[in-house]
């Protein structure tokens, strides 16, 4: 019990250290990064190549994606209400020291649903596409997405780590389930999911969409602050 308490104290100190680096400019950046709506073009291009490369089997993959997100989201919520660890913004001992951006969220934060969802998506689609460049991009995106939750003051690092592990496990399980279904019920149909990879040019286009989104976020933030709209 003392060991666990010491871990939680280290986690709290690490959170306060990471959360202490902020500015009005970065508040806006992280507010945009943490919003799922910001990434719709990114999700759309990934979905486009799933449909393009796997044709009729893309229906199977989309159903698996729906299962993936529902499972990671609901299991992370279940863990929140089971563990009942306060979010930093609701923790009486430190809430006045926390830099919070926009919303505080629900009472409990372990584990982070953002971390679970993003890592589940990273692990699952990386196994589908089998492209190193794409995997590196998705890992970077997932880490950035997760860091925005610490910056915003709504999750401790352990909340993020727990969510990432949960998402990773769900991504692996759902991928294996997809492979089982394909091999037992759709084996004769082409293309084979397990043998079809994302082309480098396609990975490059996904990278391009991501970079354009990030540039748009920075330019929009600069203009909003420059003209005092915020």
matplotlib code that plots the C-alpha trace (Angstrom):
import matplotlib.pyplot as plt

x = [0.0, 2.8, 4.5, 1.3, 1.0, 4.5, 3.8, 0.7, 2.7, 5.4, 2.6, 1.1, 4.4, 5.2, 1.7, 2.2, 5.6, 4.3, 1.1, 3.1, 4.4, 1.6, 0.7, -2.3, -1.0, -0.4, -3.8, -5.4, -3.2, -3.9, -7.6, -7.7, -5.4, -7.5, -10.8, -11.7, -13.4, -10.1, -8.9, -11.9, -9.9, -7.1, -9.7, -11.3, -8.1, -7.3, -10.8, -10.5, -7.4, -9.0, -11.9, -9.6, -7.1, -9.4, -12.5, -15.3, -13.4, -13.3, -16.9, -15.4, -12.6, -15.1, -17.2, -14.0, -13.2, -16.6, -16.2, -12.7, -13.8, -16.9, -14.8, -12.0, -14.4, -16.8, -14.1, -12.2, -15.4, -16.1, -12.6, -13.1, -16.1, -14.5, -11.2, -12.7, -9.5, -10.2, -9.0, -6.4, -8.9, -11.2, -8.5, -8.9, -5.2, -4.0, -7.0, -6.0, -2.5, -3.8, -3.9, -7.1, -8.1, -11.8, -13.5, -12.9, -14.7, -16.2, -15.0, -12.8, -9.8, -8.3, -8.1, -8.0, -10.6, -8.6, -5.5, -7.4, -9.2, -6.1, -3.8, -6.4, -6.7, -2.9, -2.3, -5.2, -4.6, -0.9, -1.4, -3.9, -1.7, 1.7, 3.6, 6.4, 6.0, 2.3, 2.9, 5.4, 2.9, 0.1, 2.3, 3.3, -0.4, -1.5, 1.2, 0.4, -3.3, -2.6, -0.2, -3.0, -4.9, -2.1, -1.6, -5.4, -5.2, -7.7, -5.4, -2.4, 0.4, -0.7, -4.2, -2.6, -0.4, -3.3, -5.4, -2.6, -2.1, -5.9, -6.1, -3.1, -4.6, -8.0, -6.3, -4.4, -7.5, -9.8, -7.2, -6.8, -10.6, -10.7, -8.1, -10.0, -13.2, -11.4, -9.5, -12.6, -15.4, -13.8, -10.6, -11.3, -11.9, -9.2, -7.4, -6.1, -6.0, -3.0, -1.0, -2.0, 0.0, -0.4, 1.7, 4.4, 2.7, -0.5, 1.4, 2.9, -0.5, -1.7, 1.4, 0.6, -2.9, -1.5, 1.1, -1.5, -3.8, -1.0, 0.0, -3.6, -3.9, -0.8, -1.8, -5.3, -4.1, -1.6, -4.3, -6.8, -4.3, -2.8, -6.2, -7.3, -10.2, -9.3]
y = [0.0, 2.4, 1.5, 2.3, 5.6, 6.5, 5.7, 7.9, 10.8, 10.5, 10.5, 13.6, 15.5, 14.5, 15.8, 19.1, 19.5, 18.8, 20.8, 23.9, 24.6, 26.6, 29.9, 31.4, 30.4, 26.8, 26.7, 27.2, 24.7, 22.0, 22.8, 22.1, 19.0, 17.4, 17.8, 14.7, 16.9, 18.5, 15.1, 14.3, 14.9, 12.6, 9.9, 10.3, 9.7, 6.6, 5.3, 6.1, 3.8, 1.1, 1.0, 1.5, -1.3, -3.9, -3.4, -5.7, -6.7, -3.1, -3.7, -6.3, -3.8, -1.0, -3.2, -4.1, -0.4, 0.3, -2.6, -1.3, 2.2, 1.1, -1.4, 1.0, 3.8, 1.8, -0.3, 2.9, 4.4, 1.3, 1.4, 5.1, 4.2, 1.1, 2.7, 6.1, 8.1, 11.8, 13.8, 16.4, 19.2, 17.5, 16.5, 18.7, 18.6, 20.1, 21.4, 25.0, 24.4, 22.7, 24.6, 23.6, 24.3, 24.8, 21.8, 19.7, 16.6, 14.0, 13.3, 10.3, 9.9, 6.5, 5.4, 8.0, 7.3, 9.5, 7.4, 4.1, 5.1, 6.6, 3.7, 1.1, 2.9, 3.1, -0.6, -1.9, 0.2, -0.3, -4.1, -3.7, -1.4, -2.9, 0.2, 1.5, 5.2, 5.1, 3.4, 6.1, 8.8, 7.1, 6.6, 10.3, 11.3, 9.1, 10.5, 14.1, 13.4, 11.9, 14.8, 17.3, 15.7, 16.3, 19.8, 20.4, 19.3, 16.5, 13.4, 12.2, 10.4, 7.1, 7.7, 8.0, 5.0, 2.9, 4.0, 3.3, -0.2, -0.9, 0.5, -1.5, -4.8, -4.0, -3.2, -6.6, -8.6, -7.0, -7.5, -11.2, -11.5, -9.9, -12.4, -15.3, -14.2, -13.6, -17.0, -19.0, -17.3, -15.1, -17.0, -17.3, -13.7, -11.3, -9.2, -11.0, -8.5, -10.1, -9.8, -6.4, -3.4, 0.3, 1.7, 4.2, 6.8, 6.3, 6.6, 9.8, 11.3, 10.5, 12.2, 15.2, 15.5, 15.3, 18.0, 20.3, 19.9, 20.8, 23.8, 24.9, 24.6, 26.8, 29.4, 29.6, 30.0, 32.7, 34.7, 34.3, 35.7, 38.3, 39.9, 39.4, 37.2, 35.2]
z = [0.0, 0.8, -2.5, -4.4, -2.5, -3.4, -7.1, -7.0, -5.4, -8.1, -10.7, -9.2, -9.1, -12.7, -13.7, -11.9, -13.6, -17.1, -16.6, -15.5, -19.0, -20.7, -22.4, -24.0, -27.5, -26.5, -24.7, -28.1, -29.8, -27.3, -27.3, -31.0, -30.7, -28.0, -29.9, -31.9, -34.5, -35.5, -36.8, -39.1, -42.3, -40.9, -40.1, -43.5, -45.5, -43.4, -44.0, -47.7, -48.1, -46.0, -48.5, -51.6, -50.6, -49.1, -51.3, -50.2, -47.0, -46.0, -44.6, -42.2, -41.2, -40.6, -38.4, -36.5, -36.2, -34.7, -32.3, -31.5, -30.6, -28.7, -26.7, -25.8, -25.0, -22.8, -21.0, -20.2, -18.8, -16.8, -15.3, -14.4, -12.2, -10.8, -9.8, -9.0, -9.1, -9.2, -12.2, -11.3, -11.7, -9.1, -6.7, -3.6, -2.7, -6.0, -8.0, -7.3, -8.8, -12.0, -15.3, -16.9, -20.5, -21.2, -19.6, -16.4, -17.5, -15.2, -11.7, -12.5, -14.8, -14.6, -17.3, -20.1, -22.8, -25.2, -24.7, -25.0, -28.2, -29.9, -29.0, -30.0, -33.4, -33.7, -33.0, -35.0, -38.2, -38.0, -38.2, -41.0, -43.1, -42.3, -43.2, -41.0, -42.0, -41.3, -37.9, -36.9, -37.8, -35.9, -32.8, -32.9, -33.3, -30.4, -28.1, -29.1, -28.5, -25.1, -24.1, -24.8, -21.9, -19.4, -20.7, -20.3, -16.7, -16.9, -16.7, -14.8, -16.7, -15.1, -16.5, -19.9, -19.5, -18.3, -21.2, -23.7, -22.4, -22.5, -26.0, -27.1, -25.8, -27.4, -30.7, -30.7, -29.7, -32.3, -35.0, -34.1, -34.1, -37.6, -38.8, -37.4, -39.1, -42.4, -42.3, -41.4, -43.3, -46.1, -46.8, -50.6, -51.2, -52.2, -51.2, -48.1, -45.2, -43.7, -46.9, -48.2, -47.1, -47.5, -50.4, -49.6, -51.8, -49.9, -46.6, -47.9, -48.6, -45.1, -43.8, -46.0, -44.6, -41.1, -41.8, -43.4, -40.4, -38.0, -40.1, -40.2, -36.4, -35.9, -38.5, -37.2, -33.6, -34.6, -36.4, -33.6, -31.1, -33.4, -34.1, -30.4, -31.2, -28.1]

ax = plt.figure().add_subplot(projection="3d")
ax.plot(x, y, z, "-o")
ax.set_aspect("equal")
plt.show()
